[in-house]
Amino acid sequence: MKKSKLLLGFLAGTTAAAATICIFGYSYIFRALSMNLKKGPLTPSTDDGEKFPSNSVLNFKPHPWQKHTDYNKKFLSERLLEELKKTNASSLIIIKNSKIIHEQYWKKYDSSSHMNSFSMAKGILSILTGCAIDDGYLESEDQLISSVFPEYLNSQYGKHLTFRHLMTMQAGFDWEEEYNHPFAENSKQYFVKDLAEQTFSTEIKEMPGKKYQYQSVAPQLLGLALRKVTGKNLADYLSEKIWQPLGMESVAKWTTDEKGVEKAFCCIHAIPRDFARIGQLLLQNGNWEGNQLINKKYCERLLSPTPENDAFCYTVWADNENEIKLRFFYGFLGQFIIMIPSENIVIVKTGLYNSLEVDKKKRPLQVKILAEEICRIFC
């Protein structure tokens, strides 16, 4: 009898908790649990490509990297190997003078493994914004978002919001960037069925352009705007403007919500060699094999830090304070595309580590270590 009462009490409590979760808009948690229990770890992972629906980013006439004469002939330093091991590295690609000079994979991964970009996709979205300007879909990055979504004209602050504000993380949303608990907006964003609904329900509480605050809802709105002005989904536009012209070696996938809308804030699944081409394209100021794929002046602006945060450009990070000046794409759990203009080097590192140390400007210290050690070995 006592056991029956305890069981009834447990079931009643569980039912009440489930009802409360649904009432307060957290039903996505059940979806997250269901997906993860079936297909892998309970937290976001670099192997999440099979968990979600996706749109394909098609390539055309793959053009593999040429190998440097010193390809895989030099040994990585002890310091670098220790850092890579500590942070569960899955791949390391080094491009020197437009040729692949070092390539290494760990654990179950190899050159055909697709890795999750996480927030590196935000920088790729800024590249697509430049393409949309070149194609005449946008006047400039200073165009108002209300010109695409007129509902923002009714917002006290939203009517001032521009494409530039979204790329520089100066949008002023009522959004707290938080990755460590399941009720955070970021957790909802990763698993929610309707990204547009979440995005448009997020208020703008401050005047855009006044201060930097990293908020993943900003690139999601940017992605929705690009889809509307181009009339294409983001994966198709990325294929047309970047994946095919660069001769990417593999088809990529951009995961979506249940309505087929790309997670613009993250989640392009591609092989590391192809991520390296993104870095090389920007090192070359948007030029690829004699074709100007992105306006050179726009590329310069994309890679220029803002007065509000000298460590951040158009969703690409900057470090001008050390001897080695660099720019880098930065994704959750330690995904990097690092560009070192002075040495014509591109580094791609992927991994799975949630405790990266950062400096006072929130830049991972590992980027500096990678740049220093790789320049010492390969320059």
C-alpha positions, -999 to +999 in steps of 0.1 A: +000+000+000+028+024+010+047+016-023+015+023-043+011+057-027+047+065-033+044+055-070+012+075-074+029+105-058+059+102-081+037+099-112+016+129-100+047+150-094+062+140-128+029+149-146+028+182-128+064+190-137+058+181-173+027+202-174+046+232-159+073+228-185+048+229-214+028+258-199+059+280-197+071+272-232+098+247-225+083+217-243+114+217-266+132+200-236+112+168-242+123+169-279+159+174-269+158+145-245+141+123-270+166+131-298+197+128-277+187+096-259+182+080-293+211+095-312+240+104-289+251+126-260+227+147-240+245+180-249+253+197-282+281+179-300+302+182-331+285+150-343+249+165-342+245+164-380+222+133-380+200+145-351+183+173-370+168+179-405+191+198-428+194+216-461+223+204-484+250+228-494+259+214-528+294+215-543+304+214-580+336+201-596+356+195-564+391+210-564+412+194-537+440+214-520+474+212-535+499+197-511+529+217-500+563+201-506+566+198-468+532+182-464+531+163-431+569+163-429+572+185-398+565+174-362+541+194-340+556+207-308+550+191-274+532+222-262+509+221-292+502+184-289+494+187-252+470+216-259+452+196-287+450+165-265+437+184-235+409+200-256+398+167-274+409+179-308+394+160-337+412+177-366+440+201-374+445+216-409+473+241-417+473+259-451+505+278-460+507+299-491+475+284-504+487+248-501+480+222-474+511+217-453+498+197-424+467+176-418+460+154-388+429+137-373+423+120-340+399+094-326+373+082-352+377+112-375+394+115-409+394+138-439+359+128-449+344+136-414+318+164-413+323+187-382+297+210-367+308+246-372+287+259-343+291+297-343+317+298-371+285+298-392+279+334-379+310+346-398+299+327-429+266+345-426+284+378-427+301+367-459+267+359-474+255+394-464+283+408-485+273+386-514+237+398-511+249+434-513+270+426-544+240+409-560+217+439-554+195+423-529+206+448-502+218+484-506+245+481-479+250+467-444+235+499-431+201+490-446+173+489-419+159+455-410+125+472-410+128+475-448+126+437-449+104+431-419+081+461-415+069+450-381+101+465-366+088+499-375+064+495-346+093+490-321+108+519-303+143+506-308+138+480-335+130+507-362+167+517-359+181+482-363+204+476-393+221+446-409+254+459-395+241+459-360+232+422-363+267+413-375+286+434-349+264+421-320+251+456-312+214+449-317+202+455-282+179+424-279+164+413-246+185+381-247+210+367-222+235+344-239+237+313-217+248+278-225+248+260-192+212+253-183+183+238-203+159+267-198+181+293-214+171+308-247+202+293-264+191+258-254+156+266-268+171+279-300+191+248-306+161+225-303+130+246-310+107+236-339+101+272-352+131+295-351+112+324-367+086+324-339+113+325-312+133+352-331+104+376-337+091+372-302+124+385-288+121+422-279+147+449-286+152+466-253+180+491-261+190+514-289+210+494-315+246+504-322+254+517-287+271+487-271+284+452-279+265+422-265+270+388-280+235+374-287+228+344-309+193+357-318+210+385-339+224+362-366+192+342-366+173+373-376+200+381-401+195+347-416+158+351-418+163+385-435+187+371-461+163+343-469+136+368-475+155+393-497+172+366-518+141+344-521+164+314-514+172+293-485+206+299-469+221+266-479+213+272-516+227+307-515+259+294-497+262+268-524+258+293-552+281+320-539+308+301-520+306+263-520+306+259-558+330+287-568+356+276-542+355+240-555+347+226-521+356+189-518+324+178-501+287+185-499+279+202-465+247+203-445+231+232-427+208+220-400+173+234-398+142+236-376+111+216-384+100+242-410+132+240-430+147+272-417+184+271-412+199+276-378+217+307-390+234+311-356+252+278-360+255+243-374+270+241-408+284+205-410+314+204-433+348+188-436+377+207-421+395+211-455+364+230-468+363+253-437+399+262-445+388+275-479+366+300-461+396+314-443+417+315-474+390+334-493+391+361-467+429+361-466+426+369-503+401+397-498+373+378-514+392+369-545+394+333-557+414+323-588+411+357-603+373+361-596+362+387-570+335+366-552+330+393-525+337+430-528+372+438-515+361+469-496+334+448-479+359+422-469+380+449-453+351+461-433+341+425-424+376+421-409+378+455-391+371+456-354+344+480-342+350+510-318+326+493-293+347+461-292+382+460-307+381+422-305+351+418-328+344+425-364+314+413-385+309+381-364+346+374-369+370+378-340+402+399-340+435+401-321+457+430-329+474+431-295+500+404-299+530+401-321+511+378-344+480+397-357+451+375-366+414+371-373+394+340-365+360+323-366+350+309-333+326+281-326+313+265-294+334+236-280+366+249-297+360+251-335+383+276-352+392+290-386+423+312-378+438+336-404+473+349-401+477+375-429+514+382-423+523+346-429+496+337-454+485+309-431+450+295-424+445+271-395+414+250-389+410+232-356+379+212-345+373+196-311+350+189-282+359+209-251+337+231-230+362+247-207+384+268-229+402+296-210+395+331-224+411+365-220+393+396-207+378+401-241+363+366-242+388+353-268+400+317-263+436+316-253+440+285-274+439+306-305+470+324-295+488+292-286+479+276-319+491+307-338+524+310-319+533+273-321+523+269-358+542+300-369+572+288-350+572+254-367+560+263-402+572+299-408 
